[in-house]
């Protein structure tokens, strides 16, 4: 049974739809929406339960490959932030929400819209970034027009509107939708949320691996080394004699393990069966949510003992 959107009032007047200040109602028009749940709602540092108002956005940490969401851009070590969805209200289950019916806390379960039509009534509008012209907590019907842009602030997940997709408050804020309908009946605006317009995953410095050779451990047939990575990912290793043209791949892939002292993800490996008194090149490729990055350590020689 469908329980979303404006048509609820046609069937059951007792269903609470929010009032003039409430954002985040999902319209399911012919099932044209994509919603998901989540495992945990966390603060940006990932250490405690978070709180999100309906209509605001949450973030994923792509490095984690899990279903936790954050009330603001995640700041954990090696975090790779991405838009996770808009927290939406389900009017038919309003009894499960707080008394104010305005937000979801970490101990409750909400629903996230990744694609679909979401209704907004009050919010912030940024008309110009320089000079700054903005309006806070206003009735959107009086300030917003069709085709205005919806942004999610990276620091807090708060939703705000601007006339163009080139006007935003802070670098890293995410453009997630446009106003597609102005609703005089309840003085609301309808926004189409779509992943098609969201920005690419941002690169982070920690996505590039670093090779460190253990020079004291080198023998005539072995070269031990470690690879560090500033985020979670997968490591592929390659090596060759310095004089050769082509690398040989080490069999399999490696998953770095977080080291609290180094504050990085580490892989330890030892090349064996090498030729004595020979220079070798070592290459590490890291595959992360940012893509692929490479580090190369050249002319590491085995001993002549």
C-alpha positions as CSV (number, residue, x, y, z in Angstrom):
1,X,0.0,0.0,0.0
2,X,1.4,3.4,-0.9
3,X,1.7,5.7,2.0
4,X,3.6,8.7,0.6
5,X,2.7,12.1,-0.6
6,X,-0.2,14.5,-0.8
7,X,-2.9,12.0,-1.8
8,X,-2.9,10.6,1.7
9,X,-5.4,13.2,2.8
10,X,-7.9,12.0,0.3
11,X,-8.1,8.7,2.1
12,X,-7.4,9.4,5.7
13,X,-7.6,12.8,7.3
14,X,-6.0,11.5,10.5
15,X,-2.6,11.0,8.9
16,X,-0.3,13.8,9.9
17,X,1.4,15.5,7.0
18,X,3.2,18.2,8.9
19,X,2.5,21.9,8.9
20,X,3.8,25.0,7.1
21,X,7.3,24.6,8.5
22,X,7.9,20.9,7.8
23,X,10.2,19.7,5.0
24,X,11.0,16.4,3.5
25,X,7.7,14.8,2.5
26,X,8.2,12.3,-0.3
27,X,5.9,12.2,-3.3
28,X,5.6,8.7,-4.8
29,X,4.3,9.5,-8.2
30,X,3.7,6.2,-10.0
31,X,6.5,4.7,-7.8
32,X,9.0,7.1,-9.5
33,X,11.3,7.3,-6.5
34,X,14.2,5.4,-5.0
35,X,14.5,5.2,-1.2
36,X,16.8,3.3,1.1
37,X,17.4,2.7,4.7
38,X,20.6,2.8,6.6
39,X,22.5,1.0,9.4
40,X,23.4,3.9,11.7
41,X,23.1,7.6,11.8
42,X,26.4,9.1,13.1
43,X,28.0,12.5,13.8
44,X,30.7,13.5,11.3
45,X,33.5,12.0,13.4
46,X,31.7,8.7,13.5
47,X,31.9,8.4,17.3
48,X,28.3,9.0,18.4
49,X,24.7,9.0,17.2
50,X,23.7,11.9,15.0
51,X,20.5,13.9,14.4
52,X,19.1,15.1,11.0
53,X,16.1,17.3,10.3
54,X,13.7,16.1,7.6
55,X,14.6,17.5,4.2
56,X,18.3,17.8,5.1
57,X,21.0,15.5,3.6
58,X,23.3,12.9,5.0
59,X,26.7,11.7,3.8
60,X,28.3,8.3,3.1
61,X,31.9,7.4,3.7
62,X,32.7,5.6,0.5
63,X,35.9,4.2,1.9
64,X,33.9,2.1,4.4
65,X,31.7,0.3,1.9
66,X,28.9,0.1,4.5
67,X,25.5,1.6,5.0
68,X,26.2,4.0,7.8
69,X,25.3,7.7,7.2
70,X,26.7,10.9,8.7
71,X,25.0,14.2,9.7
72,X,27.6,16.2,7.9
73,X,30.7,15.3,5.8
74,X,32.5,12.4,7.6
75,X,35.8,13.4,9.2
76,X,37.1,9.9,10.1
77,X,40.7,9.0,9.0
78,X,40.7,8.5,5.3
79,X,37.1,9.4,4.8
80,X,35.9,9.9,1.2
81,X,32.6,11.8,1.5
82,X,29.6,11.4,-0.8
83,X,26.0,12.4,-0.8
84,X,23.9,9.6,0.9
85,X,20.4,10.9,0.4
86,X,17.7,13.3,1.8
87,X,16.0,12.3,5.1
88,X,12.3,12.1,4.3
89,X,9.2,11.9,6.4
90,X,6.7,9.1,6.1
91,X,3.4,10.7,7.1
92,X,1.7,7.4,7.7
93,X,4.2,6.4,10.4
94,X,4.4,9.8,12.1
95,X,3.8,8.2,15.5
96,X,7.3,6.8,15.3
97,X,8.8,10.2,15.1
98,X,9.7,12.6,17.9
99,X,7.0,14.9,19.4
100,X,8.0,17.8,17.2
101,X,7.9,15.5,14.1
102,X,10.7,17.5,12.7
103,X,13.9,15.3,12.8
104,X,15.3,11.8,13.1
105,X,17.8,10.9,15.9
106,X,20.3,8.1,15.9
107,X,18.1,5.8,18.0
108,X,15.3,6.0,15.4
109,X,15.1,4.6,11.9
110,X,14.4,6.9,9.0
111,X,14.2,6.7,5.2
112,X,16.5,8.3,2.7
113,X,15.6,9.5,-0.8
114,X,18.3,9.0,-3.4
115,X,15.9,9.9,-6.3
116,X,12.4,11.2,-6.3
117,X,10.2,14.3,-5.6
118,X,10.5,15.9,-2.2
119,X,8.4,18.8,-0.8
120,X,10.0,21.7,1.1
121,X,8.2,24.6,2.9
122,X,10.8,26.6,4.9
123,X,14.6,26.9,4.5
124,X,17.6,29.0,3.6
125,X,18.1,30.8,0.3
126,X,21.5,32.0,-1.0
127,X,20.8,34.5,-3.8
128,X,24.5,35.6,-4.2
129,X,27.7,34.3,-2.7
130,X,29.8,37.5,-3.4
131,X,28.5,39.9,-2.2
132,X,26.6,37.5,0.1
133,X,22.8,37.9,-0.1
134,X,21.0,35.3,1.8
135,X,17.7,34.6,3.6
136,X,17.5,32.2,6.5
137,X,14.6,30.1,7.7
138,X,12.1,31.7,5.3
139,X,8.9,30.5,3.7
140,X,10.3,29.2,0.5
141,X,7.2,29.9,-1.6
142,X,8.0,33.7,-1.3
143,X,11.7,33.3,-2.3
144,X,12.1,30.3,-4.6
145,X,11.2,29.8,-8.2
146,X,11.0,26.8,-10.5
147,X,14.4,25.6,-11.6
148,X,16.2,26.9,-8.5
149,X,18.9,24.5,-7.2
150,X,19.0,22.5,-3.9
151,X,22.3,22.2,-2.2
152,X,23.5,20.2,0.8
153,X,26.0,21.9,3.1
154,X,29.0,19.6,3.6
155,X,29.6,20.6,7.2
156,X,26.1,20.0,8.5
157,X,24.0,18.4,5.8
158,X,21.6,21.4,5.9
159,X,19.6,22.0,2.7
160,X,19.6,25.4,1.1
161,X,18.5,26.8,-2.3
162,X,20.1,29.1,-4.9
163,X,19.0,30.4,-8.3
164,X,21.9,28.8,-10.2
165,X,24.2,25.8,-9.9
166,X,27.2,28.1,-9.7
167,X,26.1,29.8,-6.5
168,X,26.9,27.9,-3.3
169,X,28.0,28.7,0.2
170,X,31.2,26.6,0.6
171,X,33.4,24.6,-1.7
172,X,32.4,20.9,-1.3
173,X,28.7,21.6,-0.9
174,X,26.7,19.2,-3.0
175,X,24.2,20.1,-5.7
176,X,21.5,17.4,-5.5
177,X,18.3,18.7,-7.2
178,X,16.1,21.4,-8.8
179,X,12.8,22.9,-8.0
180,X,10.3,21.4,-10.5
181,X,7.0,22.6,-9.0
182,X,5.6,25.6,-7.1
183,X,2.5,24.7,-5.0
184,X,0.2,27.6,-4.2
185,X,-2.3,25.3,-2.4
186,X,0.1,24.7,0.6
187,X,2.8,27.3,-0.3
188,X,5.4,24.6,-0.8
189,X,7.9,23.8,-3.5
190,X,8.7,20.3,-5.0
191,X,12.3,19.4,-5.7
192,X,13.4,16.6,-7.9
193,X,16.3,14.8,-6.3
194,X,18.5,12.9,-8.8
195,X,22.0,11.4,-8.6
196,X,22.5,12.3,-12.3
197,X,23.5,15.9,-11.3
198,X,25.7,15.1,-8.3
199,X,29.4,15.9,-8.5
200,X,32.2,13.4,-8.9
201,X,33.9,11.8,-6.0
202,X,36.5,14.3,-4.7
203,X,40.1,13.2,-4.7
204,X,41.9,13.1,-1.3
205,X,45.7,13.1,-0.7
206,X,45.4,9.8,1.3
207,X,44.3,7.9,-1.8
208,X,47.9,7.8,-3.1
209,X,50.0,4.9,-1.7
210,X,53.5,5.4,-0.3
211,X,56.2,2.6,-0.5
212,X,58.7,2.4,2.3
213,X,61.6,-0.1,1.9
214,X,63.1,-1.7,5.0
215,X,66.7,-1.3,4.0
216,X,68.0,-3.1,7.1
217,X,66.1,-6.2,6.1
218,X,67.3,-6.5,2.6
219,X,69.3,-9.7,1.8
220,X,70.8,-11.1,-1.4
221,X,67.4,-12.6,-2.4
222,X,64.8,-10.6,-0.4
223,X,63.5,-7.0,-0.3
224,X,61.0,-6.3,2.5
225,X,58.8,-3.1,2.3
226,X,55.5,-1.6,3.4
227,X,52.8,0.3,1.6
228,X,50.8,2.9,3.5
229,X,47.5,4.4,2.4
230,X,45.5,7.2,4.0
231,X,42.2,5.7,3.3
232,X,40.6,2.2,3.0
233,X,41.3,0.5,-0.3
234,X,42.9,-2.4,-2.2
235,X,46.6,-2.7,-3.0
236,X,48.1,-4.4,-6.0
237,X,51.9,-4.9,-6.1
238,X,54.3,-5.2,-9.0
239,X,58.1,-5.6,-9.4
240,X,60.8,-5.9,-12.0
241,X,64.5,-5.9,-12.4
242,X,65.5,-2.3,-13.0
243,X,67.0,-3.2,-16.4
244,X,63.8,-4.9,-17.6
245,X,61.0,-3.3,-19.5
246,X,57.9,-5.0,-18.0
247,X,56.6,-5.4,-14.4
248,X,55.5,-8.7,-12.9
249,X,52.4,-8.7,-10.8
250,X,52.5,-10.1,-7.3
251,X,49.7,-12.7,-7.2
252,X,46.5,-11.5,-5.5
253,X,45.5,-8.2,-4.0
254,X,46.1,-6.9,-0.5
255,X,43.8,-5.1,2.0
256,X,45.6,-2.5,4.2
257,X,45.0,-2.7,7.9
258,X,44.6,0.5,10.0
259,X,47.5,1.2,12.3
260,X,46.7,3.7,15.0
261,X,50.2,4.8,15.6
262,X,50.8,5.6,11.9
263,X,47.2,6.8,11.5
264,X,47.2,5.1,8.1
265,X,46.3,1.8,6.5
266,X,49.4,-0.5,6.1
267,X,50.4,-3.6,4.1
268,X,53.7,-5.3,4.8
269,X,55.2,-7.5,2.1
270,X,58.6,-9.2,1.2
271,X,59.8,-9.9,-2.3
272,X,61.6,-13.2,-2.3
273,X,63.6,-15.4,-4.7
274,X,65.4,-12.4,-6.2
275,X,68.8,-12.3,-7.8
276,X,71.7,-11.1,-5.6
277,X,73.4,-7.8,-6.3
278,X,70.6,-6.7,-8.6
279,X,68.5,-3.4,-8.6
280,X,64.7,-3.8,-8.6
281,X,61.8,-1.5,-9.1
282,X,58.7,-1.8,-7.0
283,X,55.3,-0.4,-7.9
284,X,52.1,-0.2,-5.7
285,X,48.7,0.6,-7.1
286,X,45.9,1.7,-4.7
287,X,42.3,1.3,-5.8
288,X,40.0,3.5,-3.7
289,X,36.7,5.3,-4.1
290,X,38.7,8.1,-5.7
291,X,40.0,5.8,-8.5
292,X,43.5,4.4,-8.9
293,X,46.8,6.0,-7.8
294,X,50.4,4.7,-8.0
295,X,53.7,5.0,-6.2
296,X,57.0,3.6,-7.5
297,X,60.3,2.9,-5.7
298,X,63.1,2.4,-8.2
299,X,66.6,0.9,-8.0
300,X,66.3,-1.0,-4.7
301,X,69.3,-3.4,-4.8
302,X,69.7,-6.8,-3.2
303,X,73.0,-7.4,-1.4
304,X,76.0,-9.2,-2.8
305,X,76.5,-11.5,0.2
